[in-house]
Amino acid sequence: MDVYGQIRELLTEIMDIEAEEVTPETYLVRDLGAESIDLLELSVALNSRFKIDINDDKVFLRTLRVCLGEARADGLDTVSLVKGKFPFLGGERVEEILQDLNSGPVLKVKDLVDYVSWQLRKPWK
């Protein structure tokens, strides 16, 4: 099973939802109603399933708004700064996030997939 399939399976177990409710474009908080306890459980499950280090601030984009605030305050290019702080996000996804910020939490299933895939590709793995 690929990374997406495994994450989908974990989400269905943790959130007690049907697999059809989970797509790469599904928002964890907005669509699935994930709460902090769910994210904590997901973090542990990702660590256990994939044997990777999980940085909750990165994987769940917790420091994203702080990063954006710093970029704006310092007059820096926000896309470059976000890509630097969250290297698993592609430029197109960063642009999408910036467009979507006012709608609420921006974390999508595909962001989890990208984070796990990025961690699995690290040279020390």
C-alpha positions as CSV (number, residue, x, y, z in Angstrom):
1,M,0.0,0.0,0.0
2,D,1.3,3.5,-0.9
3,V,1.8,6.3,1.6
4,Y,-1.5,7.9,0.8
5,G,-3.3,4.6,1.2
6,Q,-1.7,4.0,4.6
7,I,-2.5,7.5,5.8
8,R,-6.1,7.1,4.6
9,E,-6.3,3.9,6.6
10,L,-4.9,5.6,9.7
11,L,-7.4,8.5,9.4
12,T,-10.4,6.2,9.0
13,E,-9.4,4.4,12.2
14,I,-8.5,7.5,14.2
15,M,-11.4,9.6,13.1
16,D,-13.9,6.7,12.8
17,I,-15.0,7.6,9.3
18,E,-15.5,5.9,6.0
19,A,-12.5,5.7,3.6
20,E,-14.6,7.5,0.9
21,E,-14.5,10.6,3.1
22,V,-10.7,10.9,2.7
23,T,-9.1,12.2,-0.5
24,P,-5.8,14.0,-1.0
25,E,-7.9,17.3,-1.0
26,T,-9.7,16.6,2.2
27,Y,-9.0,19.2,5.0
28,L,-8.3,17.5,8.3
29,V,-10.0,20.1,10.5
30,R,-12.5,21.7,8.1
31,D,-13.8,18.5,6.5
32,L,-13.1,15.8,9.1
33,G,-13.4,17.8,12.2
34,A,-10.0,16.7,13.5
35,E,-9.2,18.0,17.0
36,S,-5.9,18.3,18.8
37,I,-6.3,14.9,20.4
38,D,-6.9,13.4,16.9
39,L,-3.7,15.1,15.6
40,L,-1.7,13.8,18.5
41,E,-3.0,10.2,17.9
42,L,-2.2,10.7,14.2
43,S,1.3,11.8,15.0
44,V,2.0,8.7,17.1
45,A,0.4,6.5,14.4
46,L,2.5,8.1,11.6
47,N,5.7,7.6,13.7
48,S,4.8,4.0,14.4
49,R,3.7,3.1,10.9
50,F,6.4,4.7,8.9
51,K,9.3,4.7,11.5
52,I,10.0,8.4,10.8
53,D,10.5,11.4,13.0
54,I,7.4,13.5,13.3
55,N,7.7,17.2,13.9
56,D,4.2,18.2,14.9
57,D,4.8,21.9,14.2
58,K,5.8,21.0,10.6
59,V,3.5,18.1,9.7
60,F,0.4,19.9,11.0
61,L,1.6,23.4,9.7
62,R,1.2,24.7,13.3
63,T,3.9,27.4,12.8
64,L,2.7,28.5,9.4
65,R,0.9,31.7,10.4
66,V,3.9,32.7,12.6
67,C,6.2,32.1,9.7
68,L,4.0,34.3,7.5
69,G,3.9,37.0,10.1
70,E,7.7,37.1,10.3
71,A,8.0,37.2,6.5
72,R,5.6,40.1,6.2
73,A,7.2,42.0,9.1
74,D,10.7,41.6,7.6
75,G,9.5,42.3,4.1
76,L,10.6,38.8,2.9
77,D,9.2,36.7,0.0
78,T,6.5,34.7,1.8
79,V,6.6,31.8,-0.7
80,S,10.3,31.3,-0.4
81,L,10.2,31.6,3.4
82,V,7.4,29.1,3.7
83,K,9.1,26.6,1.3
84,G,12.2,27.0,3.5
85,K,10.4,26.3,6.7
86,F,8.2,23.5,5.3
87,P,10.4,21.9,2.6
88,F,8.0,19.1,1.9
89,L,5.5,21.6,0.4
90,G,5.8,22.4,-3.2
91,G,5.6,26.0,-4.6
92,E,2.2,25.4,-6.0
93,R,0.9,24.1,-2.7
94,V,2.3,27.1,-0.9
95,E,0.6,29.4,-3.3
96,E,-2.7,27.5,-2.7
97,I,-2.3,27.8,1.1
98,L,-1.6,31.5,0.9
99,Q,-4.8,32.0,-1.2
100,D,-6.8,29.8,1.3
101,L,-5.6,31.2,4.7
102,N,-8.7,33.2,5.4
103,S,-11.0,30.2,5.1
104,G,-9.6,28.4,8.1
105,P,-7.1,25.7,8.9
106,V,-5.4,24.7,5.6
107,L,-3.9,21.3,6.4
108,K,-4.9,18.7,3.8
109,V,-4.4,15.0,3.6
110,K,-2.0,15.6,0.7
111,D,0.2,17.7,3.0
112,L,0.6,14.6,5.3
113,V,1.4,12.5,2.4
114,D,4.1,15.0,1.2
115,Y,5.6,15.2,4.7
116,V,5.8,11.4,5.2
117,S,7.2,11.0,1.6
118,W,9.8,13.7,2.3
119,Q,10.8,12.1,5.6
120,L,11.2,8.7,3.9
121,R,13.5,10.2,1.2
122,K,15.9,11.7,3.7
123,P,19.4,10.3,3.2
124,W,19.7,8.9,6.7
125,K,16.6,6.8,6.4
